[in-house]
Amino acid sequence: MPSQSPIQLLDTVALLPDLPELGLSAGEVGAVVEVLSEDAFEVEFCDESGYTYGLHTLRAHQLVRLHTQGHALRTRLEAA
């Protein structure tokens, strides 16, 4: 099975767990706007009109990269 590629700047990611303390639910989609370390990312969440409703530092285990480069997302999730 393919291993997950490292998350990179400007990647589109989805949130895996609910984070009610941040007002976020599993499945919300955001963009990586800063790579803080190999395991920490600043992720921006915007609504349909482009309004930013969340800008949070999240860990790699809380995110799944949506740009799968030809690999099915299901396969990537099962490998995690």
C-alpha positions as CSV (number, residue, x, y, z in Angstrom):
1,M,0.0,0.0,0.0
2,P,1.2,3.5,-0.7
3,S,2.6,5.5,2.3
4,Q,1.2,8.9,2.9
5,S,3.3,11.7,1.4
6,P,4.3,14.4,3.7
7,I,1.9,17.3,4.0
8,Q,3.3,20.4,2.2
9,L,2.6,24.1,1.9
10,L,-0.6,24.8,0.0
11,D,-1.9,21.2,0.2
12,T,-5.6,20.8,0.6
13,V,-6.3,18.7,3.7
14,A,-9.3,17.4,5.6
15,L,-9.7,17.2,9.3
16,L,-9.9,13.7,10.7
17,P,-11.2,14.2,14.3
18,D,-13.9,16.5,15.6
19,L,-12.3,19.5,17.4
20,P,-15.3,21.2,19.1
21,E,-12.9,23.4,21.2
22,L,-11.9,25.0,17.9
23,G,-15.4,24.9,16.3
24,L,-14.3,22.3,13.7
25,S,-15.9,19.0,12.7
26,A,-14.3,16.0,11.1
27,G,-14.3,16.3,7.3
28,E,-13.9,20.0,7.1
29,V,-11.5,21.0,4.4
30,G,-8.7,23.6,4.7
31,A,-5.5,24.7,3.1
32,V,-2.0,24.4,4.6
33,V,-0.7,28.0,4.8
34,E,2.4,27.4,6.8
35,V,4.6,24.4,7.6
36,L,5.8,24.8,11.2
37,S,7.6,21.5,11.5
38,E,7.3,17.9,10.0
39,D,4.3,17.4,12.3
40,A,2.8,20.8,12.7
41,F,0.9,22.9,10.2
42,E,-1.0,26.1,10.1
43,V,-4.3,25.3,8.4
44,E,-6.8,27.9,7.1
45,F,-10.5,27.0,6.9
46,C,-12.7,29.2,4.6
47,D,-16.4,29.3,3.7
48,E,-17.8,29.4,0.2
49,S,-17.4,33.2,0.0
50,G,-13.7,33.0,1.0
51,Y,-14.2,34.2,4.6
52,T,-11.7,32.6,7.0
53,Y,-13.5,31.1,9.9
54,G,-10.6,29.2,11.3
55,L,-6.8,29.4,11.3
56,H,-5.3,26.7,13.5
57,T,-2.1,24.9,14.2
58,L,-2.8,21.2,13.7
59,R,-0.7,18.0,13.8
60,A,-0.2,15.6,10.9
61,H,-2.2,12.8,12.6
62,Q,-5.3,15.2,12.6
63,L,-5.2,15.7,8.9
64,V,-5.4,13.7,5.7
65,R,-3.9,15.2,2.5
66,L,-6.6,15.3,-0.3
67,H,-4.2,15.7,-3.2
68,T,-3.6,12.0,-3.6
69,Q,-1.7,12.1,-6.9
70,G,-3.5,9.3,-8.5
71,H,-4.0,7.1,-5.4
72,A,-7.5,6.5,-4.1
73,L,-8.2,8.4,-0.9
74,R,-9.8,5.2,0.6
75,T,-6.6,3.3,0.1
76,R,-4.6,6.1,1.8
77,L,-7.0,6.1,4.8
78,E,-6.8,2.3,5.2
79,A,-3.0,2.5,5.2
80,A,-2.9,5.0,8.0
